[in-house]
Amino acid sequence: MPNTVTATGIVWAIFGHRFALEGDGTRRLADLGPKATTEEMPTVGDTVTVEGAITPCEIKVSRLTLADGTVRTLARPDEKNRKGDPDTALRLVRDAGYRVEGPPLRKPRHFEIRGIRDGVTFEIHVHDDGIIRKEKRLAA
């Protein structure tokens, strides 16, 4: 089980769904997750409190409290459910018209699957969210 942390500070920069927080003499990166909405994001200069799992690089925020007391609870997928299913990945590749060659290769956030379509070999990346994000043609 990951360690959790609570940190309070001022937002000094925003990077997509992450923001930099400065407080208690430290700077930390807080990650709201790629599905964070604009309404969930604080703005530069806001004082916020974040709670979540700490990683070597950032805080994976599960609870965000704004200066006005508004609390936002963010659903974070657990690690077990985050990992994609190899059978689903294979089905997606077949449904896209490929003949699968060999087993799926697990990467941190996706499966790499070798497939052939119209006589051409491809490396297909099926991400854990169930979407084919890359179809790379391989040299013959």
N, C-alpha and C positions, 0 to 999 in steps of 0.2 A: 504494500500500500504506500503511495507516495506521501512525502511529508507535506503538510499544509502550512500556510503562512498567512498572516494578515499584515498589510502595509498601508499606511496613510501618507499622502503627500500631494504635491501639486503636479499636474500634468504639464510637461514642458515641451513635448513633441508627440506627433501622431504619425504612425506609419501603417496605413491600411487598417487592419483590424487589431493592431498593437499600438500601445502608447507607452511613452517613457514617463516614469513617476519619480519625483525627487522628494525625499522626506527623511528626517532623522539622519542627515548627513550621508545618505546613500542614494544611488540612482538604480532603478530597476525597470525592466521591461515587463509590461503586462499584456497578456494575449487574451482577447475576448473570443477568439475563434473565428474562422473564415465565414461563418454564417451570421456574424454580428451585424445588426442593422444600424443605420445612422442614428436612430433614437437611442440606442444603447451606448453610443460612443460619447465620452466626455469631450470637452473642447480644451484647447490650450489655456492654461491659467486656472482651470477648475481644481478644487481640492476634492479628492476622492479617497475612499478606502476600498481596497480590494482584498478578497479572500480567495485562496485557491491552492492548487498543488504547485509546489516549487520544483523546477527543473534546474539544471546547471545554467540555463540561459534566460529563463523568464518565469513569471508566475502565470499559470494556466487558470485564469479567473473563472470562478464559479459563482461569485457574488460580488456585485459592484454597488457601493453606496455613494451617492452624490452628496455634495455639501448641503443641499436642502433636505436631506434625509431620505430621498427617494432611493429605494432598494431595487436592484434588478438582479434576478436570479438567472444565471445562464446555464442552459443544459449542455453538459459536456459528455460526449459519448464515452463510455468506459472502454478501456483498452481492448477488452475481449470482443466487444461489438464493433470496434473501429476497424479491425482487420477484416479485409474482404474475404469472401468465400471463393475458393478456387473453382468449385463446380459452377457457381454463378458466372465467374469470369469466363470460363470456357464456353458456357452457353451463349454469353453475349458475343463472343468472337465468332462462334458458329452462326448465330443469327445475323451477323454482319456479312455473311457470305464467305467466310474463310474455312478452309480445311485445316484443322489443327495438327501440327507436327510436334510431338513431344509434350512433356508435362509443363505446366505453368511454373515459372521461376518467381519466387517470392522476393520482392524488394520492400523497403520500409513502408511505402505508401501505395504500392501497386503491384500487379502481377505483370510480368513480361511473358508473352505467349507468341510462339512462332506459328505463323499461319500462311497458307498459300491461297491466293485468289487469282484466277485467270492466268495461271502459270507463273505468277510472280510471288516471291517470298517476302513476307513482311514480319517485322517485330511490332507486336501490338501491345500497348500499355493499357491495362484495365485498372483504373484507380479504385480505391476502397469504397468510394461512393457509388460504384456501379456504372461508371461512365468510361467509354473508350476515349482516352485523351490524346493518344498518339498512335499513328500508324506509319512506321518508318520502313521504307522500301530497302531491302537488303541487296547488296551487289550479287550478281549471279555467279 
